[in-house]
Amino acid sequence: MAKADDTLPPKWPPLPRAPRVPGLRPKPAKAEPSPSRLVAFNRGISAESLAAAWLIGKGYRILARRFRCAAGEIDIIAGRRHTVIFVEVKARTTLDDAAESVTQRQRSRIATAAEIWLANNPKIKFQDLRFDAILIAPGKLPRHIPGAFEA
């Protein structure tokens, strides 16, 4: 008489462990963002949506939103005729505070991200590139600043 253990398939050997690479550590679990950080994030998304609507009203076509790469993030990429614009959206309590909040480091990161986006989208035909800013403050119309900075 055969035992029940005789009918089971043979036990497979354990799978090999992934090789350990010196210097690599497992990523810790992400902590929940604070409520104030969530509010700031949602305010930024809302400001970007308002800015995109403003650009559409001015005749631009939105090519990309929130483009991210290793170099940085571009809030809005839009085009009209043969011009491609890379837009940084700033929402602050006043328009002056928003205008002052675009730092030189952000400008260089946006310019580098723009180069990466253009390399990834060779079918986009353009004659002119521009870096714009759209400033948003509560109770005010958005202020579009064409050519806000040079790259």
C-alpha positions in Angstrom: 0.0 0.0 0.0 1.4 3.4 -1.1 1.7 6.2 1.4 0.2 9.7 0.6 3.8 11.1 0.7 4.8 8.9 -2.3 2.3 10.7 -4.6 3.5 14.2 -4.0 6.0 15.7 -6.5 9.6 16.0 -5.3 10.4 19.2 -3.3 12.1 21.8 -5.5 15.4 23.3 -4.3 15.1 26.8 -2.9 15.6 29.6 -5.4 19.0 31.4 -5.2 19.0 34.7 -3.4 19.7 37.8 -5.3 23.4 38.8 -5.1 24.1 41.4 -2.5 25.6 44.6 -3.9 27.7 46.6 -1.6 26.3 50.1 -0.9 22.7 49.2 -1.8 20.2 49.1 0.9 16.5 48.4 0.7 14.4 51.5 0.5 12.5 52.3 3.7 8.8 52.5 3.5 7.5 55.9 2.6 5.9 57.8 5.4 2.5 59.5 4.9 2.9 63.1 3.8 1.9 65.7 6.3 -1.6 67.3 5.9 0.0 70.7 5.1 2.1 69.0 2.4 -1.0 67.5 0.9 -2.7 70.9 0.9 0.3 72.4 -0.9 0.4 69.6 -3.5 -3.3 70.0 -4.2 -3.0 73.8 -4.5 -0.1 73.3 -7.0 -2.2 70.9 -9.1 -5.1 73.3 -9.1 -2.8 76.2 -10.1 -1.4 74.2 -12.9 -4.9 73.3 -14.2 -5.9 77.0 -14.1 -2.7 77.9 -15.9 -3.4 75.3 -18.6 -6.9 76.6 -19.1 -5.5 80.1 -19.4 -3.0 79.0 -22.1 -5.8 77.2 -24.0 -7.8 80.4 -23.9 -4.8 82.2 -25.4 -4.7 79.7 -28.3 -2.0 77.3 -27.1 -2.2 73.6 -27.4 -1.0 71.7 -24.3 1.6 69.2 -25.3 2.5 67.8 -21.8 1.8 68.5 -18.2 4.0 67.7 -15.2 6.8 66.3 -17.4 9.3 64.6 -15.0 12.8 63.4 -15.7 16.0 63.0 -13.8 16.9 66.7 -14.4 13.7 68.1 -13.0 10.0 68.8 -13.7 8.3 71.1 -16.2 4.8 72.1 -15.2 3.3 72.7 -18.6 4.7 72.3 -22.2 2.5 74.1 -24.8 2.8 75.0 -28.4 1.3 77.6 -30.8 2.2 77.7 -34.4 5.9 77.1 -34.5 6.6 78.1 -30.9 7.1 75.7 -28.0 6.9 77.1 -24.5 8.0 75.6 -21.3 6.0 77.0 -18.4 6.7 77.2 -14.7 3.6 77.8 -12.7 3.9 79.6 -9.3 1.1 80.0 -6.9 1.7 82.3 -3.9 -0.4 84.7 -1.8 0.7 87.7 -4.0 1.8 87.9 -7.6 5.0 89.6 -6.5 5.9 86.7 -4.2 5.2 84.3 -7.0 7.5 86.2 -9.4 10.3 86.2 -6.9 10.0 82.4 -6.2 11.6 81.2 -9.5 15.2 80.6 -8.5 18.3 80.4 -10.7 18.6 76.7 -9.8 15.0 76.0 -10.9 15.6 77.8 -14.1 18.7 75.7 -15.0 16.8 72.5 -14.0 13.8 73.5 -16.2 16.2 74.2 -19.1 17.9 70.8 -18.8 14.5 69.1 -18.5 13.4 71.0 -21.7 16.4 69.6 -23.6 15.5 66.1 -22.5 11.9 66.6 -23.5 12.9 67.9 -26.9 15.2 64.9 -27.4 12.4 62.5 -26.5 10.0 64.2 -28.9 11.8 64.7 -32.2 8.6 64.9 -34.2 7.7 68.3 -32.7 8.6 70.9 -35.3 9.4 74.3 -33.9 11.3 77.5 -34.8 11.2 79.2 -31.5 11.6 78.0 -27.9 10.6 80.1 -24.9 10.6 79.7 -21.1 7.5 81.4 -19.6 6.0 81.8 -16.2 2.4 81.9 -15.1 1.9 83.5 -11.7 -1.2 82.8 -9.7 -2.6 84.5 -6.6 -5.9 84.2 -4.9 -8.6 86.6 -6.2 -6.4 87.7 -9.2 -6.3 86.8 -12.8 -3.3 84.7 -13.7 -0.3 86.7 -15.0 1.4 85.1 -18.0 5.0 86.3 -18.4 6.3 85.3 -21.9 10.1 84.9 -22.0 10.3 85.0 -18.2 13.9 83.7 -18.3 16.6 82.7 -20.7 18.3 79.3 -20.8 
